[in-house]
Amino acid sequence: MPVVTTVFENSVRALARAQGYAQFPLVVIKHPVAYVDDAQLTERAQDVVDQAVRILLARSH
């Protein structure tokens, strides 16, 4: 599943809809990823894991 930052979320969702994937699972994290300190990057990485797990568990039911 794609991981994108908030700046690109609308564009990625529009592209997915245009390709017929309106319900495309997407992990969205705060922008930016570059130029952040280790604590902020760790927070974003944990957010990716949390969202990915939720999406995967939801798809398994």
C-alpha positions in Angstrom: 0.0 0.0 0.0 1.3 3.5 -0.8 2.6 5.8 1.9 2.2 9.5 1.0 2.4 12.7 2.8 -0.5 15.1 3.4 0.6 17.3 0.5 0.1 14.5 -2.0 -2.9 12.8 -0.6 -5.5 14.5 -2.8 -3.5 13.9 -6.0 -3.0 10.3 -5.2 -6.6 9.7 -4.3 -7.7 11.5 -7.6 -5.4 9.3 -9.6 -6.7 6.1 -7.8 -10.3 7.2 -8.6 -9.4 7.8 -12.2 -8.1 4.3 -12.5 -11.2 2.8 -10.9 -9.8 2.4 -7.4 -12.0 4.7 -5.4 -11.5 2.8 -2.2 -7.7 2.4 -2.6 -6.0 1.9 0.8 -3.6 4.7 1.5 -1.3 5.5 4.4 -1.1 9.3 4.9 1.5 10.9 7.1 2.4 14.5 8.0 4.5 16.5 5.5 7.4 16.9 5.3 9.5 13.8 5.9 12.7 15.4 4.9 14.3 17.9 7.3 12.7 16.6 10.4 14.5 15.5 13.5 14.8 11.9 14.6 11.9 12.1 17.1 9.6 13.5 14.4 10.7 10.9 11.9 10.1 8.1 14.5 6.6 9.5 15.2 5.8 9.5 11.5 7.2 5.9 11.1 5.0 4.7 14.0 2.0 6.4 12.3 2.8 4.4 9.1 2.9 1.2 11.0 -0.3 2.0 12.9 -2.3 2.9 9.8 -0.9 -0.1 7.8 -2.0 -2.5 10.5 -5.5 -1.0 10.7 -5.9 -1.3 6.9 -4.6 -4.8 6.8 -6.7 -6.0 9.7 -9.8 -4.3 8.2 -9.2 -6.1 4.9 -8.9 -9.5 6.6 -12.5 -9.4 7.9 
